[in-house]
Amino acid sequence: MAWASLIGTALESYDFYVFAYFSAFFAGLLFFTPLGSGAQTASAFATIGAAFLVRPIGALLFGHLGDRIGRRKILLVTIAIMGVATGLIGVMPTFDQVGWLAPTLLITLRLIQGISLGGEWGGSILIATEHASQKRHAFFAAVPQLGSPIGSILSATVFLVMTVSFSAADLAEWGWRIPFLTALPLLLVSLYLRWSMTESPVFEKIASENRRVRVPIAEVFRTKPGAVIIAVGSALLGIGSYALMNTYTINYGTTKLGFSFQDLLIATTIGGLLQLVTIPLFGNLATRIGSARVVFWGAVSTLIIAFPMYFLLQFATFPILVATMIIGGIFPTAAWAALGGLMTDLFGGRIRFTALSIAYSIAAVITGFVPNYTQALSVATDAAWWHPGIVLAALAILTAVAAVFARRRTVPVDAV
């Protein structure tokens, strides 16, 4: 079940990263044409953040249904919505063709993607962990997290191949559509695999005993308000570091440091490949020492390397760029890999889908505008070398503090 869940999560991540790369390089020029270059970039980054703003809506809707009618059914719906919305972006008209209708349609599809993502992550984690034993659930919670680097690798590879195969003019005119259209065949594969999944035994037990909560969101905030706050804080680094590294740092690298688009995509792909190894390792470590401890040490390690990493990046050599993507990926990856296990441990099965979805979506709203925060800090500091380090360090501190409190709260994975 964990592997079937992973495939769907990989597609969701692929769709997300395709749009992240698109926003970093093409969205401003194609959809916000009349604005100046700075405003184009800010508007493109804001379209990423827009999808995060509506995630709580998706979390409320799909979390409620996931706790009422089951995890499997909801995962089929969320993946279908995400795949279709992504494919439609690939056939959209640009500003030169329909004016301001183009960004309006783009933002609308991003909002639809965001609603889908609001229910996707929590369901993926639960379908994996609730099929696992108490002893191994932390490892299986890490398996769906592999979807993020897989999505990053696939999307970066597609864009890399296109930059080699097409001219800049062709990419701007029509080539940018290809990555979005590839989401449609990937969607068919994901739907087939998810259709083959069985329902979570935890939910089946809850349903058979007629113990489903009528209004899960009310129960979450009535009985577990502190756990929600802890879960939100624990997720900040894992989500925010991806937005910082895979969107802002890529744009910053091309516009301020003089790296080529290809160099940045290659470095990102190398970092993603490394995560395919480190995420299972951190998941296995979580089964030994606990998910909260892995999240804590991942956050502390990130705090230690945040400023040295961005200082070295100023020397603008390709080996340093690769090292930045590797080092900047390993330590936040620990917090990301163990996040699902930590959050699963905070809530009982009757409200777990809603609780995980709400907490994750709130963290996503906070971190969804990380590229915008960092760009504003860049303007305020005249692009001082340390400005991205401030953002990364702040995320690390908040996650480390939350992980300390999470260690004091543990609910068995099969608890209802």
C-alpha angles and dihedrals in degrees: 000000000000092000094049088049090049093056092055092045089051090056091049089051092045090054091048096048093044087059092043092055090042090053093048094054116011115017097076094049096043103037106024097039101149093055123089120260094264093047090046090057093045091049092048091051089047090058087061090050092048090067090053092052093063096043092096088059090055090043092054094046101041095033090056092047092044091056092043107040104015146277099261098056093050093050090056091053097046095050091048093052093047095048095048093046091050093049091051091056086062092063099041123124118242130233092266089058104043106004120221091356087077098063089040091058091043093053091046092056090046089054090052089051090050093053089051092049089052090074102027104076099047093047093049092052093047097047087055101042099039090057091052132080121257090253096053102032093099090059094047089048087061094053096075087049087069086072090077098060091038089054090045093050094047095047094044090048092051092050091044092053090048094052089054095043101041136046120246089253093053092047092052093044102046113329093087089068095065098077091052093049092051088066090075099066089040088054091057091053092048093049091051093051094045092048087060093057122105123226120268111272089220091058092043089055092048091049095045091051091045091236099135115136114241096217108018096182092057090049091049094056094038095054107019112031093132092049090053091055091048092049092050092050092046091055099050099087096041093053100031097050090059091053090048097046102035100039114017098034091049092052091042091050093056100038101038109019100037100238118152122246089244093052091053094048092049091050091048091050092050090051091049093050090054090053090059085069101035099048094061089043092053089044090054090048089053090059088057105042103014133267095260092057092051090050090048096051091043089055094046092049090050090052090053095052100036099095100033089052095055092041091058091045089068090072086070101211122144095237090053090048091053091046089051092053091046098045092037087052104044101060100041085045089065089058090045096047095052096039096092092051092048093050094044088055092058100061141045122242098255093065101018099106092050094042095049093044095048095045093046093047093050089052088048091053091052094047099034091087095048090116089054094046091050094046090051089050089050091055092046093050097037089248094303110189093244099054097097089046090061091059095044092047092050091052090048094051094050092048093047092053092048092049090055090057092042091062089067094057121063129162119183112251092238094049114119 
